Amino acid sequence: MRIYGAIEGGGTKFVCGLGTEDGTIRETVTIPTTTPEETMGKAMAYFADKGIEAIGIGTFGPIDVNVASATYGTVTSTPKPYWSGYDIVGHVKRELNVPVGFDTDVNAAALGELLWGAAQGLKSCLYLTVGTGIGAGAVAEGKLVHGLTHPEMGHILVRRHSEDQYAGGCPFHGDCLEGLASGPAIEARWGTKASELGEEHAAWRMQSYYIAQALVNYTLILSPERLILGGGVMHQSHLFPLIREQVQGLLNGYVLHPALHEDIHSYIVKPGLGDKAGISGALALAVKAAEA
């Protein structure tokens, strides 16, 4: 059986793993994210003798995913020290000489969920992660969504909750979705981590309002067949019914489809791959790269 490499590149750690084309992750190792040279050096050393057929990389961004671009495969204007302008794909090709699949971590997770997770058997889905930051990736008609660049759906503008006095924590946009609903925003607003707030706390009604607005926008624009919510904040399972309720209220009956009414519990769901959505998505990028 063919073995593929996978890298889930995060701001604090890189998860590297081996898997097979059926989505099985056989092993993983974790490498702290430091400088590109140190981090990627350790990653390449891990894969050097594994005999992989291809490798997939789902990483933090922003990144250049346009294969026709002179800077394809690089990290662009990230706030992560040392990584801006770094050529990840070029480094990997020089070291391993195998096909490389490259995309954002959330686009990769969306692809993994479509192939092997909560959206298996469908042609489209959207994966939203709510944690230290907020990001979303999408698959439409079986293809990852790209355009001018990759989607940056974590930074859409949302209406402010009438009771919210928090200014917003995004260094670029202040009170965009990430600035109001990320894990750090919750902690800054309420003075404690999201995981330490009780289920009845006012934070959750406010949080569900912001996330629901985003999901309504994504639904109206992309019309995905499934919405998948992951990330650390979404470990608070009691958020799901609140979000579903808010989505229905905000849509107000406008989109007449069973998925948004009696079946909404099957439309807005947790990741089928759980916390392995990221590394599984990177594996999916590798499989696709090998097929290209």
C-alpha positions as CSV (number, residue, x, y, z in Angstrom):
1,M,0.0,0.0,0.0
2,R,1.3,3.5,-0.9
3,I,2.3,5.8,1.9
4,Y,1.8,9.5,1.9
5,G,3.2,12.3,4.0
6,A,1.1,15.0,5.7
7,I,2.0,18.3,7.4
8,E,-0.5,20.3,9.5
9,G,1.4,23.6,9.9
10,G,0.3,25.6,12.9
11,G,1.5,28.8,14.6
12,T,2.7,26.9,17.6
13,K,3.4,23.4,16.2
14,F,3.8,21.4,13.1
15,V,2.1,18.0,13.1
16,C,3.8,15.6,10.6
17,G,2.3,12.2,9.8
18,L,2.1,9.2,7.5
19,G,-1.1,7.9,6.0
20,T,-2.7,5.9,3.3
21,E,-5.1,6.8,0.5
22,D,-8.1,5.6,2.5
23,G,-7.6,8.3,5.0
24,T,-5.9,6.2,7.7
25,I,-3.3,8.1,9.7
26,R,-0.6,5.6,10.7
27,E,1.6,7.8,12.8
28,T,2.3,11.4,13.7
29,V,5.0,13.5,15.3
30,T,4.9,17.0,16.7
31,I,7.5,19.7,16.0
32,P,7.4,23.1,17.7
33,T,7.0,26.0,15.3
34,T,10.1,28.1,15.6
35,T,12.1,29.5,12.6
36,P,11.3,28.1,9.1
37,E,14.7,26.6,8.8
38,E,14.6,24.8,12.1
39,T,11.0,23.7,11.8
40,M,11.1,22.5,8.2
41,G,14.6,21.0,8.8
42,K,13.2,18.7,11.5
43,A,10.1,17.9,9.3
44,M,12.2,16.9,6.3
45,A,14.4,14.8,8.5
46,Y,11.3,12.9,9.7
47,F,10.1,12.2,6.1
48,A,13.5,11.5,4.6
49,D,13.5,7.7,4.9
50,K,9.8,7.0,4.9
51,G,9.4,6.3,1.2
52,I,6.4,8.6,0.7
53,E,4.7,8.9,-2.7
54,A,3.6,12.5,-2.2
55,I,3.1,15.0,0.6
56,G,0.3,17.4,1.5
57,I,0.8,20.6,3.5
58,G,-2.1,22.4,5.1
59,T,-0.6,25.5,6.8
60,F,-1.4,28.8,8.5
61,G,-1.4,31.7,6.2
62,P,-1.8,33.9,4.4
63,I,-0.1,31.8,1.7
64,D,0.2,31.9,-2.1
65,V,-1.9,29.1,-3.6
66,N,-1.9,30.2,-7.2
67,V,0.2,27.7,-9.1
68,A,0.8,30.2,-11.9
69,S,2.3,32.7,-9.5
70,A,6.0,33.3,-9.2
71,T,5.6,33.1,-5.4
72,Y,3.4,30.0,-5.4
73,G,4.1,27.9,-2.3
74,T,5.2,30.7,-0.1
75,V,3.9,32.2,3.1
76,T,3.0,35.9,2.4
77,S,2.3,38.6,5.0
78,T,1.8,36.5,8.1
79,P,2.3,38.1,11.5
80,K,4.3,35.0,12.5
81,P,7.9,36.0,13.0
82,Y,10.4,34.9,10.3
83,W,7.9,33.2,8.1
84,S,6.8,36.0,5.7
85,G,8.1,35.2,2.2
86,Y,9.3,31.7,3.1
87,D,9.1,29.2,0.3
88,I,7.6,26.1,1.9
89,V,6.8,24.2,-1.3
90,G,10.2,24.9,-2.8
91,H,12.0,23.6,0.3
92,V,10.0,20.4,0.4
93,K,10.5,19.7,-3.3
94,R,14.2,20.2,-3.0
95,E,14.5,17.9,0.0
96,L,12.0,15.1,-0.9
97,N,11.5,15.3,-4.7
98,V,7.8,14.1,-4.6
99,P,4.5,15.7,-5.7
100,V,3.4,18.4,-3.2
101,G,-0.2,19.4,-2.4
102,F,-0.3,22.9,-0.7
103,D,-3.2,24.8,0.8
104,T,-4.4,26.5,3.9
105,D,-5.0,24.5,7.0
106,V,-8.8,25.1,6.8
107,N,-9.1,24.3,3.1
108,A,-7.2,21.1,3.8
109,A,-9.6,20.3,6.7
110,A,-12.6,20.9,4.5
111,L,-11.2,18.5,1.9
112,G,-10.5,15.8,4.5
113,E,-14.0,16.1,5.9
114,L,-15.4,15.8,2.3
115,L,-13.4,12.7,1.6
116,W,-13.5,10.9,4.9
117,G,-15.5,12.9,7.5
118,A,-18.8,14.6,8.1
119,A,-19.3,15.6,4.5
120,Q,-18.4,12.2,3.0
121,G,-20.5,11.5,-0.1
122,L,-21.3,15.1,-0.8
123,K,-19.9,17.5,-3.4
124,S,-19.5,20.6,-1.2
125,C,-18.9,21.6,2.4
126,L,-17.5,24.4,4.5
127,Y,-15.2,23.9,7.5
128,L,-15.0,26.7,10.1
129,T,-12.4,26.6,12.9
130,V,-13.0,28.7,16.0
131,G,-10.0,28.8,18.3
132,T,-7.0,31.1,18.7
133,G,-8.1,32.6,15.4
134,I,-11.0,32.0,13.1
135,G,-10.7,30.6,9.6
136,A,-12.8,28.8,7.1
137,G,-12.1,26.6,4.0
138,A,-14.6,25.4,1.4
139,V,-15.0,22.7,-1.2
140,A,-17.5,23.4,-4.1
141,E,-18.3,20.8,-6.7
142,G,-15.5,18.6,-5.4
143,K,-12.8,21.4,-5.7
144,L,-11.2,23.6,-3.1
145,V,-12.3,27.2,-3.4
146,H,-9.7,29.6,-4.6
147,G,-9.9,32.9,-6.5
148,L,-7.8,36.1,-6.2
149,T,-6.2,34.2,-3.3
150,H,-7.6,31.7,-0.8
151,P,-10.7,32.5,1.3
152,E,-10.2,34.6,4.4
153,M,-13.7,34.0,5.9
154,G,-12.6,34.5,9.5
155,H,-12.3,38.2,8.9
156,I,-15.8,39.0,7.5
157,L,-17.7,41.9,9.1
158,V,-20.6,41.0,11.4
159,R,-23.2,43.0,13.2
160,R,-22.3,43.8,16.8
161,H,-24.5,42.3,19.5
162,S,-26.5,45.0,21.2
163,E,-25.0,44.1,24.6
164,D,-21.4,43.8,23.5
165,Q,-19.0,46.5,24.8
166,Y,-15.8,44.7,23.8
167,A,-14.0,46.7,21.1
168,G,-12.7,43.7,19.2
169,G,-9.3,42.1,19.2
170,C,-8.3,41.8,15.5
171,P,-5.1,43.9,14.9
172,F,-6.2,44.5,11.3
173,H,-10.0,45.0,11.5
174,G,-10.9,45.4,15.2
175,D,-14.4,43.9,15.4
176,C,-14.5,41.5,12.5
177,L,-15.6,37.9,13.2
178,E,-12.2,36.8,14.5
179,G,-11.9,40.0,16.5
180,L,-15.2,39.3,18.3
181,A,-15.6,35.6,18.4
182,S,-12.1,33.9,18.6
183,G,-10.9,32.3,21.8
184,P,-8.8,35.3,22.8
185,A,-11.7,37.6,22.2
186,I,-13.9,35.6,24.5
187,E,-11.2,35.7,27.2
188,A,-10.6,39.4,26.8
189,R,-14.3,40.2,27.0
190,W,-15.2,38.1,30.0
191,G,-11.9,37.9,31.8
192,T,-11.6,34.1,31.7
193,K,-11.0,31.3,29.1
194,A,-13.9,30.0,27.2
195,S,-13.4,26.5,28.6
196,E,-13.9,27.9,32.1
197,L,-17.3,29.6,31.5
198,G,-20.4,27.8,32.6
199,E,-23.0,26.6,30.0
200,E,-25.5,29.2,31.2
201,H,-23.1,32.1,30.9
202,A,-24.1,35.1,28.8
203,A,-21.0,34.6,26.6
204,W,-22.6,31.7,24.7
205,R,-25.7,33.5,23.5
206,M,-23.4,36.3,22.2
207,Q,-21.0,33.8,20.7
208,S,-23.7,31.9,18.9
209,Y,-25.0,35.2,17.5
210,Y,-21.6,36.0,15.9
211,I,-21.0,32.5,14.6
212,A,-24.6,32.2,13.2
213,Q,-24.2,35.4,11.3
214,A,-21.1,34.0,9.6
215,L,-22.8,30.7,8.8
216,V,-25.8,32.6,7.3
217,N,-23.4,34.6,5.1
218,Y,-21.5,31.5,4.0
219,T,-24.8,29.7,3.3
220,L,-26.2,32.5,1.2
221,I,-23.0,33.0,-0.8
222,L,-21.6,29.5,-1.2
223,S,-24.6,27.3,-0.5
224,P,-22.5,24.4,0.9
225,E,-24.2,21.1,1.5
226,R,-22.8,20.9,5.0
227,L,-21.4,23.3,7.6
228,I,-18.7,21.8,9.9
229,L,-17.6,23.6,13.0
230,G,-14.2,22.7,14.6
231,G,-11.6,24.3,16.8
232,G,-11.1,24.6,20.5
233,V,-14.0,26.9,21.2
234,M,-16.4,24.5,19.5
235,H,-15.5,21.8,22.0
236,Q,-18.3,23.6,24.0
237,S,-21.0,21.3,22.6
238,H,-23.8,23.4,24.0
239,L,-23.0,26.0,21.4
240,F,-24.3,23.9,18.6
241,P,-28.1,24.1,19.4
242,L,-27.7,27.8,20.1
243,I,-26.0,28.4,16.8
244,R,-28.6,26.4,14.9
245,E,-31.4,28.3,16.5
246,Q,-29.8,31.6,15.7
247,V,-29.2,30.6,12.1
248,Q,-32.8,29.8,11.6
249,G,-33.8,33.1,13.2
250,L,-31.5,35.2,11.0
251,L,-32.6,33.4,7.8
252,N,-36.2,33.9,8.8
253,G,-37.4,31.3,6.4
254,Y,-35.7,32.8,3.4
255,V,-33.9,29.7,2.1
256,L,-36.6,27.0,1.8
257,H,-34.6,23.8,2.2
258,P,-35.1,20.9,4.7
259,A,-31.4,21.2,5.7
260,L,-32.1,24.6,7.2
261,H,-35.3,23.6,8.9
262,E,-36.2,20.1,10.2
263,D,-32.7,18.7,9.4
264,I,-30.5,21.6,10.6
265,H,-29.0,19.3,13.3
266,S,-27.5,17.3,10.4
267,Y,-26.5,20.4,8.5
268,I,-24.5,22.3,11.1
269,V,-22.3,19.6,12.7
270,K,-19.0,18.7,14.4
271,P,-16.1,17.5,12.4
272,G,-16.4,13.8,11.6
273,L,-12.6,13.5,11.8
274,G,-12.5,15.3,15.2
275,D,-9.2,16.9,16.1
276,K,-7.6,15.0,13.3
277,A,-9.3,17.1,10.6
278,G,-6.2,19.1,10.0
279,I,-3.7,16.3,9.5
280,S,-6.3,14.2,7.6
281,G,-6.8,17.2,5.3
282,A,-3.1,17.4,4.7
283,L,-3.2,13.7,3.8
284,A,-6.0,14.4,1.4
285,L,-3.9,17.1,-0.3
286,A,-1.1,14.5,-0.7
287,V,-3.4,12.0,-2.3
288,K,-4.8,14.6,-4.7
289,A,-1.2,15.7,-5.6
290,A,-0.3,12.1,-6.4
291,E,-3.3,11.8,-8.7
292,A,-2.6,15.1,-10.6
